[in-house]
Amino acid sequence: CGGAVGGTDCFLLTKSGDWLGTPPMKAMNTIRWYAAAIMFGGGWWITGGYSGGSLATTEVWDNQTWQNYINLPRAMDGHCLINVNSSHAFLCGGHTGSTYLSASYFFSEDTGFLPQTDMITAKGFFACSLDSDDRVFTVGGWTGSNLNNVQYF
């Protein structure tokens, strides 16, 4: 969902390989690009992004409508959001429009966002992944110039 062109449009890839667009999938409530998204808590959770400025808002798709959800600890775009398990997600890095972030958090619906150790390098617009040993890796990114570093938690 989202993007710099048609920023609330959503597209769904079916199991048969067909793309469904808006409509039949409803548009998000907020135009956003550079957002992060995961399947979480029975829905599709879209976080932050940019729409004339960095956003702290999030939305959840419940297979029928977009619902506003919990705000991020601060406005951000270009951040990492990844499932750690069925009840917890990990959020790190990002960009605020003028600053690159090093902060990281665990999130659960029970505890909200709990601060963790900061990343070594503040960065945005990077890749992230969870490995088989439950370590979160952040790869590359941007801080005004391209990064080639790898960090893990």
C-alpha positions in Angstrom: 0.0 0.0 0.0 1.0 3.6 -0.4 3.7 5.1 -2.4 4.6 8.5 -3.8 2.0 8.1 -6.6 -1.6 7.3 -5.4 -0.4 7.2 -1.8 -3.4 5.4 -0.3 -3.9 2.7 -3.0 -3.5 -0.9 -2.0 -2.8 -3.9 -4.1 -3.3 -7.6 -3.1 -1.4 -10.4 -4.8 -3.7 -13.5 -4.7 -2.4 -17.1 -4.4 -3.1 -17.5 -8.1 -0.7 -14.7 -9.0 -3.3 -12.0 -9.8 -3.0 -8.5 -8.5 -6.2 -6.9 -7.1 -6.2 -3.1 -6.7 -8.2 -0.3 -5.2 -11.1 -1.2 -5.5 -11.8 -4.0 -4.6 -9.2 -3.5 -1.8 -10.0 -0.3 0.1 -7.5 2.5 0.3 -5.7 3.3 3.5 -6.9 6.2 5.7 -3.6 8.1 5.3 -1.4 8.7 2.3 2.0 7.3 3.1 5.2 6.2 1.5 8.5 4.8 3.0 6.3 3.0 5.5 6.9 -0.5 6.9 4.4 -3.4 7.1 4.0 -6.8 8.7 1.3 -9.3 9.3 0.6 -8.9 13.1 -2.2 -9.7 15.5 -4.6 -11.0 12.9 -4.2 -8.1 10.5 -1.8 -6.3 8.2 -0.1 -3.5 10.2 1.3 -0.5 8.2 3.5 1.9 10.2 4.8 5.4 9.9 5.9 6.6 6.5 6.0 10.0 4.9 3.2 12.3 3.7 4.5 15.9 3.7 6.4 14.9 6.8 7.3 11.8 8.8 4.3 10.0 10.3 3.9 8.4 13.8 0.5 7.0 12.8 -0.2 3.3 12.0 -3.2 1.4 10.5 -4.3 -2.2 10.5 -6.2 -3.9 7.7 -8.6 -6.5 9.2 -9.6 -7.9 5.8 -12.5 -5.5 5.5 -11.4 -2.0 6.5 -8.4 0.0 7.6 -8.5 0.9 11.3 -6.2 3.5 13.0 -3.9 1.7 15.5 -1.3 2.6 18.1 1.1 5.4 17.3 4.8 4.8 16.9 7.2 6.1 19.7 8.0 9.0 17.3 7.3 10.0 13.7 9.5 8.0 11.2 9.8 6.8 7.7 12.3 4.4 6.1 12.4 2.2 9.2 12.5 -1.5 9.9 9.6 -3.4 11.3 9.8 -7.2 11.6 8.0 -10.1 13.3 10.0 -11.7 16.0 7.2 -14.2 16.9 3.4 -14.3 16.8 3.1 -11.8 19.7 6.2 -9.5 19.3 7.6 -7.2 16.6 10.9 -5.4 16.4 11.2 -1.8 15.2 14.4 0.1 14.6 16.1 2.9 12.7 14.4 5.2 10.3 14.3 8.9 9.3 12.5 11.9 10.7 12.9 14.3 7.8 16.0 15.8 9.3 17.5 13.1 11.5 18.4 9.4 11.1 17.4 7.2 14.0 19.4 4.5 15.9 16.6 3.7 18.4 15.1 0.2 18.6 12.1 -1.3 20.3 10.2 -4.5 21.0 6.5 -4.2 20.6 3.6 -6.3 21.9 0.0 -5.4 22.4 0.4 -6.1 26.1 3.5 -3.9 26.7 3.5 -1.4 23.8 6.9 -0.2 22.6 9.8 -1.1 25.0 13.1 0.6 24.2 16.1 -1.7 23.4 19.8 -1.0 22.8 20.3 1.5 20.0 21.8 0.5 16.7 25.5 1.3 16.4 24.8 3.4 13.3 21.8 5.6 12.9 20.2 4.9 9.5 17.2 4.8 7.4 16.0 3.1 4.2 17.7 -0.2 4.9 16.8 -3.9 4.7 16.1 -6.1 7.8 15.6 -9.8 8.3 15.2 -12.3 11.1 17.6 -15.3 10.9 17.1 -18.9 12.2 18.8 -18.0 15.5 16.3 -15.2 16.1 18.8 -12.4 15.4 17.5 -9.3 13.6 20.0 -8.1 10.9 20.0 -4.7 9.4 21.8 -4.3 6.1 22.9 -1.2 4.2 20.9 1.9 4.3 21.3 5.7 4.0 22.5 8.5 6.3 23.1 11.1 3.5 25.3 8.6 1.7 25.0 4.9 1.0 26.0 2.4 3.8 27.4 -1.1 3.4 27.4 -2.1 7.0 25.6 -5.0 8.7 24.3 -4.9 12.2 22.5 -7.5 14.2 20.6 -7.7 17.5 
